[in-house]
Amino acid sequence: MARKLGELARYLGARLVGDADAEVSALATIQGAGPGTLSFVANPKYQAHLDGTRATAVIITEALLPRCPCNALVVDNPYLAYAKVSHLFDRAPKPAPGVHPSAVVDPGARLGTGVHVGPLAVIEAGAEIGDGAVIGAQCFVGADTRIGAGAVLWPNVTIYHGVTVGQRTIIHAGVVVGADGFGFAPSRGKWEKIAQVGGVVIGDDVEIGALTTIDRGAIGDTVIGNGVILDDQVHIAHNVSVGDYTAMAGKAGISGSTTVGKHCLISGMAGLVGHIDICDNVQISGMTVVSRSITEPGVYTSGTGMEPHASWTKNAARFRQLDAMARRLADLEKRLNQLERPAEDAGE
């Protein structure tokens, strides 16, 4: 894992201020760094820790260079540089190609070159696994599903039948893709199940966090665009379409047949009702309930911020009185207008 700073500078296109032969072997936070580690400062909140850092090298902007007590890799965007260099220090295991003896691969499935299939994994008939893909332990890949080249399924991922997963997509443990959508018709006090005959199409370079669920379409497909990132425990209902490079934080929920545009940011625990459209470049704050379509880019919020409990309870009580207060205010304005009108008439 040891890397010389000169090598890292070339890799990042950074300007090195310091010893090109100095080595780093791990990443560290700016406040917790020690000898042999590489750190970075991107958030202004952490600049105060730069002066006393013990890191061997730090990724910083030109403006912070006078405060840096160690070697520096100077870039315009330290956070982006950190993201790139992090892969050089990633200790995640790299599974070797091959099929584990305990895996069950149907003869009708097709595996590309260099594919890894882990212990107790199941791959059904008609499935196609692209070159270099990784199917982790105890994963299930359903019939007629296609997994793109270089995709990674971590252990215990379940991919139902008729699903398409793009190239280089990463799916973390416990994810379920292609389960039935929530489709039922009321009938005499009971529910009649609607067969979910669509599929799921996931684009290239997508990352799906642990325990996220993506339902198959009722008729057409549920679609996740290229470069989308989904945090843990996100729920995508049937026939939802998510545009390219949109990001959703943990426990966000998108109801059925909703379209989310490109480059949107949906914060944690936000909820979108069904059958609405969200345009491109929309940011939705945490715990916001989106009850209608959004047609203009911007930031949208409906959750209330934290405040002391006593103050919150008083405001909650007042909130319940808003309708009555509005009615009284309207009545007072009406009476005031009636009183002012005779005076205006007399002036004429």
C-alpha positions as CSV (number, residue, x, y, z in Angstrom):
1,M,0.0,0.0,0.0
2,A,3.0,2.4,0.4
3,R,3.0,5.2,-2.2
4,K,5.6,7.8,-2.8
5,L,4.4,11.4,-2.9
6,G,5.9,12.0,-6.4
7,E,3.8,9.1,-7.7
8,L,0.6,10.5,-6.1
9,A,1.3,14.0,-7.5
10,R,1.5,12.6,-11.0
11,Y,-1.6,10.4,-10.5
12,L,-3.7,13.4,-9.2
13,G,-2.1,16.1,-11.4
14,A,-1.2,17.9,-8.2
15,R,1.6,20.3,-7.4
16,L,3.9,18.7,-4.8
17,V,5.4,20.9,-2.2
18,G,7.9,18.7,-0.3
19,D,9.8,15.5,-0.6
20,A,8.8,13.4,-3.6
21,D,10.4,10.3,-2.1
22,A,8.4,10.5,1.2
23,E,6.0,7.5,1.5
24,V,2.4,7.2,2.8
25,S,0.7,3.9,3.4
26,A,-2.7,4.8,4.7
27,L,-5.4,7.6,4.7
28,A,-6.3,9.4,7.9
29,T,-8.5,12.3,9.1
30,I,-6.6,15.6,9.5
31,Q,-7.1,15.5,13.3
32,G,-6.2,11.8,13.6
33,A,-3.3,11.6,11.2
34,G,0.1,10.3,12.1
35,P,3.5,9.6,10.4
36,G,3.1,7.6,7.2
37,T,-0.5,8.8,6.5
38,L,-2.1,11.0,3.9
39,S,-4.9,13.4,4.8
40,F,-6.8,16.2,3.2
41,V,-8.7,19.4,4.1
42,A,-11.8,20.2,2.1
43,N,-14.4,21.4,4.7
44,P,-13.6,24.8,6.3
45,K,-14.6,23.3,9.6
46,Y,-11.5,21.2,9.7
47,Q,-9.0,23.9,8.7
48,A,-8.1,24.6,12.4
49,H,-6.6,21.0,12.6
50,L,-4.2,21.7,9.7
51,D,-1.6,23.7,11.8
52,G,-0.9,20.8,14.2
53,T,-1.4,17.8,12.0
54,R,1.1,14.9,12.2
55,A,0.4,13.6,8.7
56,T,3.2,13.0,6.3
57,A,1.3,14.8,3.6
58,V,-2.0,16.7,3.1
59,I,-4.1,17.4,0.1
60,I,-5.0,21.1,0.2
61,T,-5.7,24.2,-1.9
62,E,-3.1,26.9,-2.6
63,A,-4.8,29.2,-0.1
64,L,-4.0,26.8,2.8
65,L,-0.4,26.2,1.8
66,P,1.1,28.8,4.2
67,R,-0.5,27.0,7.2
68,C,0.7,23.5,6.2
69,P,3.4,22.0,8.5
70,C,4.1,19.0,6.2
71,N,4.4,17.9,2.6
72,A,1.5,19.2,0.5
73,L,-0.3,18.0,-2.6
74,V,-1.8,21.2,-3.9
75,V,-5.0,20.9,-6.0
76,D,-8.1,23.0,-6.9
77,N,-10.5,20.5,-5.4
78,P,-9.1,18.5,-2.4
79,Y,-12.3,16.4,-1.9
80,L,-12.3,15.2,-5.5
81,A,-8.6,14.5,-5.3
82,Y,-9.2,12.5,-2.1
83,A,-11.9,10.5,-3.8
84,K,-9.6,9.6,-6.6
85,V,-6.6,8.7,-4.4
86,S,-8.8,6.7,-2.0
87,H,-8.9,3.8,-4.5
88,L,-5.2,3.3,-4.2
89,F,-5.6,2.5,-0.5
90,D,-8.7,0.4,-0.7
91,R,-8.3,-2.8,1.3
92,A,-11.4,-4.5,0.0
93,P,-10.6,-8.0,-1.2
94,K,-10.4,-8.7,-4.9
95,P,-12.1,-12.0,-5.6
96,A,-10.3,-14.3,-8.0
97,P,-12.1,-15.5,-11.1
98,G,-13.8,-18.9,-10.8
99,V,-17.0,-20.6,-9.6
100,H,-17.1,-21.9,-6.0
101,P,-17.9,-25.6,-5.8
102,S,-20.9,-24.9,-3.6
103,A,-22.5,-22.4,-6.1
104,V,-25.4,-23.5,-8.3
105,V,-25.1,-22.3,-11.9
106,D,-27.8,-23.5,-14.3
107,P,-26.4,-25.0,-17.5
108,G,-28.5,-22.5,-19.4
109,A,-26.7,-19.5,-17.8
110,R,-23.8,-17.8,-19.6
111,L,-20.8,-16.5,-17.7
112,G,-18.2,-14.2,-19.3
113,T,-14.5,-14.4,-18.9
114,G,-13.0,-13.7,-15.5
115,V,-16.3,-14.0,-13.6
116,H,-16.2,-14.7,-9.8
117,V,-19.2,-16.7,-8.4
118,G,-19.0,-17.1,-4.6
119,P,-20.0,-19.8,-2.2
120,L,-23.7,-20.9,-2.3
121,A,-24.6,-18.4,-5.0
122,V,-27.4,-19.3,-7.4
123,I,-27.6,-18.3,-11.0
124,E,-30.7,-19.4,-12.9
125,A,-31.3,-20.4,-16.5
126,G,-31.0,-17.7,-19.1
127,A,-29.0,-15.4,-16.9
128,E,-26.0,-13.6,-18.5
129,I,-23.0,-12.5,-16.4
130,G,-20.6,-10.0,-18.1
131,D,-16.8,-10.3,-18.2
132,G,-15.1,-9.7,-14.9
133,A,-18.3,-9.4,-12.8
134,V,-18.4,-10.5,-9.2
135,I,-21.3,-12.5,-7.8
136,G,-20.8,-12.7,-4.0
137,A,-21.5,-15.4,-1.6
138,Q,-25.2,-16.4,-1.3
139,C,-26.3,-14.1,-4.1
140,F,-29.3,-15.0,-6.2
141,V,-29.5,-14.1,-9.9
142,G,-32.8,-14.9,-11.4
143,A,-33.8,-16.3,-14.8
144,D,-33.1,-14.1,-17.9
145,T,-31.3,-11.5,-15.8
146,R,-28.3,-9.7,-17.3
147,I,-25.4,-8.5,-15.2
148,G,-23.0,-6.1,-17.0
149,A,-19.3,-6.4,-17.3
150,G,-17.3,-5.4,-14.2
151,A,-20.4,-5.3,-12.0
152,V,-20.1,-6.3,-8.3
153,L,-22.8,-7.9,-6.2
154,W,-21.7,-8.1,-2.6
155,P,-23.0,-11.1,-0.5
156,N,-26.7,-11.8,-0.1
157,V,-27.9,-9.7,-3.0
158,T,-31.1,-10.9,-4.6
159,I,-31.8,-10.1,-8.2
160,Y,-35.1,-11.4,-9.5
161,H,-35.9,-12.6,-13.0
162,G,-35.8,-10.3,-16.0
163,V,-33.6,-7.6,-14.5
164,T,-30.8,-5.7,-16.3
165,V,-27.8,-4.4,-14.3
166,G,-25.4,-2.2,-16.1
167,Q,-21.6,-2.3,-16.4
168,R,-19.5,-1.5,-13.3
169,T,-22.5,-1.2,-11.1
170,I,-21.9,-1.9,-7.4
171,I,-24.8,-3.5,-5.4
172,H,-24.2,-3.9,-1.6
173,A,-25.3,-6.6,0.7
174,G,-29.0,-7.3,1.3
175,V,-30.3,-5.4,-1.7
176,V,-33.4,-6.8,-3.4
177,V,-34.0,-5.8,-7.1
178,G,-37.1,-6.9,-9.0
179,A,-39.5,-7.9,-6.2
180,D,-43.2,-7.3,-7.0
181,G,-44.4,-3.7,-6.8
182,F,-47.2,-2.8,-4.4
183,G,-50.0,-3.5,-6.8
184,F,-53.5,-4.6,-5.6
185,A,-57.0,-3.9,-6.7
186,P,-59.8,-3.6,-4.0
187,S,-62.5,-6.2,-4.4
188,R,-65.4,-6.6,-1.9
189,G,-63.3,-5.8,1.1
190,K,-60.4,-7.8,-0.1
191,W,-57.3,-7.2,-2.2
192,E,-56.8,-8.8,-5.7
193,K,-53.1,-9.0,-6.5
194,I,-51.9,-7.5,-9.8
195,A,-49.2,-9.4,-11.5
196,Q,-46.1,-7.3,-11.9
197,V,-45.0,-8.2,-15.4
198,G,-42.4,-5.4,-16.0
199,G,-38.8,-5.6,-15.1
200,V,-36.0,-3.4,-13.7
201,V,-33.3,-1.7,-15.8
202,I,-30.3,-0.3,-14.0
203,G,-27.7,1.7,-15.9
204,D,-23.9,1.8,-15.9
205,D,-21.8,3.0,-12.9
206,V,-24.6,2.9,-10.4
207,E,-24.0,2.2,-6.7
208,I,-26.8,0.8,-4.6
209,G,-26.5,0.8,-0.8
210,A,-27.2,-2.0,1.6
211,L,-30.8,-3.2,2.1
212,T,-32.2,-0.9,-0.6
213,T,-35.2,-2.3,-2.5
214,I,-36.1,-1.6,-6.1
215,D,-39.4,-3.0,-7.3
216,R,-40.1,-4.4,-10.7
217,G,-42.6,-2.5,-13.0
218,A,-46.3,-3.4,-13.1
219,I,-46.3,-3.3,-16.9
220,G,-43.2,-1.3,-18.1
221,D,-39.9,-1.3,-16.4
222,T,-38.6,0.5,-13.3
223,V,-35.6,2.5,-14.6
224,I,-32.5,3.7,-12.8
225,G,-30.2,5.9,-14.9
226,N,-26.5,5.9,-15.4
227,G,-24.3,7.1,-12.5
228,V,-27.2,7.1,-9.9
229,I,-26.1,6.6,-6.3
230,L,-28.6,5.2,-3.8
231,D,-27.8,5.1,-0.1
232,D,-28.8,2.3,2.3
233,Q,-32.4,1.5,2.9
234,V,-33.8,3.5,0.0
235,H,-37.1,2.3,-1.5
236,I,-37.9,2.6,-5.2
237,A,-41.4,1.5,-6.1
238,H,-42.7,0.1,-9.3
239,N,-42.5,2.0,-12.6
240,V,-40.3,4.8,-11.0
241,S,-37.8,6.4,-13.4
242,V,-34.7,8.0,-11.9
243,G,-32.6,10.2,-14.1
244,D,-28.8,10.0,-14.6
245,Y,-26.5,11.0,-11.7
246,T,-29.3,11.6,-9.2
247,A,-28.4,10.8,-5.6
248,M,-30.7,9.7,-2.8
249,A,-29.7,9.5,0.9
250,G,-30.8,6.8,3.4
251,K,-34.5,5.9,3.8
252,A,-35.7,8.1,1.0
253,G,-38.8,6.6,-0.5
254,I,-40.2,7.1,-4.1
255,S,-43.8,6.0,-4.7
256,G,-44.9,4.2,-7.8
257,S,-44.9,5.8,-11.3
258,T,-43.0,8.9,-10.2
259,T,-40.3,10.3,-12.5
260,V,-37.2,11.9,-10.9
261,G,-35.0,14.0,-13.2
262,K,-31.2,14.1,-13.7
263,H,-28.7,15.5,-11.2
264,C,-31.3,15.6,-8.4
265,L,-30.3,15.3,-4.7
266,I,-32.9,13.7,-2.4
267,S,-32.0,13.8,1.3
268,G,-32.6,11.3,4.0
269,M,-36.1,10.2,4.8
270,A,-37.7,12.3,2.1
271,G,-40.8,10.9,0.6
272,L,-42.3,11.4,-2.8
273,V,-45.9,10.5,-3.6
274,G,-46.8,8.5,-6.7
275,H,-47.6,9.7,-10.2
276,I,-45.6,13.0,-10.1
277,D,-42.7,14.4,-12.0
278,I,-39.6,16.0,-10.6
279,C,-37.6,18.1,-13.1
280,D,-33.8,18.0,-13.4
281,N,-31.5,19.7,-10.8
282,V,-33.9,19.6,-7.9
283,Q,-32.6,19.3,-4.3
284,I,-35.1,18.0,-1.7
285,S,-34.2,18.5,2.0
286,G,-34.4,15.8,4.6
287,M,-37.8,14.5,5.8
288,T,-39.5,16.6,3.1
289,V,-42.8,15.2,1.8
290,V,-43.2,15.9,-1.9
291,S,-46.9,15.8,-2.7
292,R,-47.0,17.4,-6.2
293,S,-44.8,17.7,-9.2
294,I,-41.8,20.0,-9.3
295,T,-41.3,21.9,-12.5
296,E,-38.6,24.4,-11.6
297,P,-35.0,23.5,-10.4
298,G,-34.1,24.6,-6.9
299,V,-34.2,23.5,-3.2
300,Y,-37.5,22.3,-1.7
301,T,-38.1,21.8,2.0
302,S,-41.2,20.8,4.1
303,G,-39.7,19.4,7.3
304,T,-39.3,21.7,10.4
305,G,-35.9,22.3,12.0
306,M,-35.0,21.3,15.5
307,E,-35.8,23.6,18.5
308,P,-36.1,23.2,22.3
309,H,-39.0,20.9,23.2
310,A,-41.0,23.4,25.1
311,S,-40.9,25.8,22.2
312,W,-41.8,23.1,19.8
313,T,-44.8,22.0,21.7
314,K,-46.1,25.6,21.9
315,N,-45.6,26.1,18.2
316,A,-47.3,22.7,17.4
317,A,-50.3,23.9,19.4
318,R,-50.4,27.1,17.5
319,F,-50.0,25.3,14.2
320,R,-53.3,23.5,15.0
321,Q,-55.0,26.9,15.4
322,L,-53.8,28.4,12.1
323,D,-57.0,27.7,10.3
324,A,-59.2,29.4,12.9
325,M,-56.7,32.3,13.2
326,A,-56.8,32.7,9.4
327,R,-60.6,32.8,9.4
328,R,-60.6,35.4,12.2
329,L,-58.0,37.5,10.4
330,A,-60.1,37.4,7.2
331,D,-63.2,38.5,9.1
332,L,-61.3,41.4,10.7
333,E,-60.0,42.5,7.3
334,K,-63.5,42.4,5.9
335,R,-64.8,44.5,8.8
336,L,-61.9,47.0,8.5
337,N,-62.7,47.4,4.8
338,Q,-66.3,48.1,5.6
339,L,-65.3,50.8,8.1
340,E,-62.9,52.4,5.7
341,R,-65.3,52.5,2.8
342,P,-67.8,55.2,4.2
343,A,-64.8,57.4,5.1
344,E,-63.5,57.1,1.5
345,D,-67.0,57.8,0.1
346,A,-67.4,60.9,2.3
347,G,-64.0,62.2,1.1
348,E,-65.2,62.0,-2.5
